[in-house]
Amino acid sequence: MSGPSTATDTVSSLRERLIDATIQLLSTEGLAALTVRRVSRICDVSTMAIYSNFSGMPGLLRAVGSVGFAQLNTRLSECAISDDPITDILVLGFIFRDEALHKPELFRLMYATESPKAEVKLNRGNILSGSGDSDFENFAESFDHVVRATQRALDAGLIRATNARAAAAQFWTGLYGFIQLDMAGLYGDEGLTEVLLPSIVNILIGMGAEPARVQQSVTRVAQLVLSPSQDPVTLT
């Protein structure tokens, strides 16, 4: 538990402590454990601190989700742009999955279709509009990495699609569905090679990508991301 708050606590540092405490509670006990009282107790402050800094639990959850998207955006930003947009799309997907697996409860708050509390209404945004209407800061920015990689693939003539944002959403839809089932343990140890990569490959080929070119990208990603003990994935 953190030490007692003092007069030297600034508003920003207290906000950060409350956000950190919420993330800690999320990671150890899950969404169901989140209450104003539990979070304030971790920080050794009154519950009024949450209301004065975030106007209550909805504001706190929006701030926590924004931090989650900021962290995701940072990870995706660190992905170097290569000369192969298809490889870049696949690598971005692996980073997204890695963040979800390491921060599953935060991921559920960020992307769940329902709010963690019945009284909390969260607008998670519309990735097809790109309008930045989400309650979470950095939501649109994190997805735009995939949109830009997809646009490069379109510009290079590697795939065909009506627009880059809709095509990127198809990749993300398949990835999100896989992650949900993977976190539930429904794929065992073979999900990456038997389900995730083949499904993304099928989407790419459905968009007109040449199978041989996709195979090159898959092999490259396997070497970059998968452990040395795993064999490169081949198309069937």
Buried (B, 14 or more C-beta within 10 A) or exposed (E): EEEEBEEEBEEEEBBEBBBBBBBEBBEEEEBEEBBBEBBBBBBBBBBEBBBBBBEBBBBBBBBBBBBBBBBBBEBBEEBEEBEBBBBBBBBBBBBBBEBBEEBBBBBBBBBBEEBBBEEBEBEBBBBEEEEEEBBBBBBBBBBBBBBBBBBBBBEEEBBEBEEBBEBBBBBBEBBBEBBBEBBEEEBEEEBBBEBBBBBBBEBBBEBEBEEEBBBBBBBBBBEEBBEEEEEBBEBE
